[in-house]
């Protein structure tokens, strides 16, 4: 900006500085969201995004070893209740958070309530992973990492490069990783007859070992055209290879209670490749209106082989099964948005969202049941297609400086079709209309306090794998280790939900919030286990209604706000308590989808001096018993994790980050039980976990 004191005087140049990072989306946006910044993502030097997310309010990680990923759960719910987005678009079906290094991510948006411009497939909420977009001139950053525990070792490296030209800029990230692991654990099976007398006890000692290697690329190129339009091309490419071996040795009382194969061996091999690419066009019209269109393609290729062998008590061969699977997936997406801001305070937008996903599966097996017997070949072919069409409109209205509302309406149609060599074509069609209302009210006579309220309709739709009625067979088939199949007749779960939060924001980044939520769900989906042609089979079915509710507390603050003499310490604490019940599953403990009842985090960061900083975080996740259906139940143990990190700035362009993960190294216990009029069978597995030491050398080249 230039200001002239007089026509003959030299112009005085005034520089006005501002930064988008000063905008606090969590505080100012009408739609509720938590933004995990690049600083938070990098702080602990995490190996997976799951470890980044486990410290966030309302999020827990189920399954997986510490430092090696797991299922992401919001409000204790995963398995399709939590929507995972990649750059605002639903992630491909075979995408996992383990496949993306934290260094390749710019930020993560956690949305408790739905918005109309994103898919409403988010009963628990959405996690939107934004790949690197920001471009810095001539940036070259290299990270060398090594992870080690007594059962796991994995070296790796990431490289981030970016640069700018007159009308073009680019950024590209790459990660290579290698690893090997070994783990020993035990499973115990107990059986009782209909009168409650114990009739069997058998135990299997298992030894697993294997290795993997992977390569990930995330290139992005931005162009500014001569007419002012912008084009952005961004891709995610990943290739992974893995193989492992699992051996189990059974013992039993009485001896005749041994399973069909007292000694078993499984050798799976897996090769996966994945591509996701998007081209985005933006134009600003003369009156300030904006147009955006995005076109995307994704493709996945998986080749796997599993060689299963079963042996008798004298180690004589009794089963030899060689299964080869080929899975090819393809998809295309198209989204568009028109947006306009009015002087009356309205920010209106409308658009479309179209997608198609298809999967072709080939399964070839060769099975020999007895030595000398002729092998039995089997070939099966499956294909499935899922089409999604959605249109939406939304309006964010600043009614007064202290009160704003968000109104959204999304109509989404889903059409699926599956066919196979052993079943005819089956189609399914559903339509979901999702009205969404959100409101933000900054309380009178206060610069710190504000109240949020949201009402929404969301749904949970199954992926293609769960819609295909192909059978995956277990080796020692039983009530607690059944075969599994999909169900093309599944209808999506539908939910009405309400969210409310009271928030307080102080100085120096201090913030505190108390949030509550409730969901009422119809068409609840759970697995039904039953005998089919002499084998136990688990099939997903729609069955009744469910309810979920909870409360969440979250606080961050510098310790000097409580103790003025203590400087350089930042504190954080969050706690979430969840409750749920399912109408057609007898109680008690008839919770939704293995919902985690209680999660908590407590952490601190300390700046020793300009060169050294560090911190620690304690994570708690409760377990307990759960009824899954009228005949099946489960139990999981409490999970406690303590992580610590230290960062040394060795030179202006080099620093060393040391992280200790899961220092408590507590084992995990998982129990599955099946009960009917004939008796019950219980499977108990105890998995030992170990602490992980991670070293990361970060270099600015």
Secondary structure, DSSP 8 states (H G I E B T S, - for coil): -EE-SSTTS--EE------GGG--HHHH-SS--EEE-HHHHHHTT-SSHHHHHTTSTTEEEESS-TTS--EEEETTB-TTSEEEEETTEE--TT--GGGS-GGGEEEEEEESS--TTS-S--SSEEEEEEE-----TTEEEEEEEEEE-SSEEEEEEEEEEEEE-SSEEEEEEEEEEEEEEEEEEEEEEEEEETTS-EEEEEEEEEEEEEEEEEEEEEEEEEEE-TTS-EEEEEEEEEEEEEEEEEEEEEEEESGGG--S-SEEEEEEEEEEEEEEEEEEEEEE-TTS-EEEEEEEEEEEEEEEEEEEEEE-TT--EEEEEEEEEEEEEEEEEEEEEEEEE-TTSEEEEEEEEEEEEEEEEEEEEEEE-STTS--EEEEEEEEEEEEEEEEEEEEEEEEETTEEEEEEEEEEEEEEEEEETTEEEEEEEEEEEEEEEEEEEE-TT-SSEEEEEEEEEEEE---HHHHS---B--SS-BTTB-EEE--TT---EEEEEEEEEEEEE-STT-EEEEEEEEEEEES-EEEEEEEETTEEEEEEEE-S-EEEEEEEEEEEEEGGGT-TT--SEEEEEEEEEEEEEETTS-SSS--STT---EEEEEEEEEE-SSSEEEEEEEEEE--EEEE-SSSEEEEE--EEEEEEEEEEEEETTEEEEEEEE-TT---EEEEEEEEETTEEEEEEEEE----EEEEEEEEE-
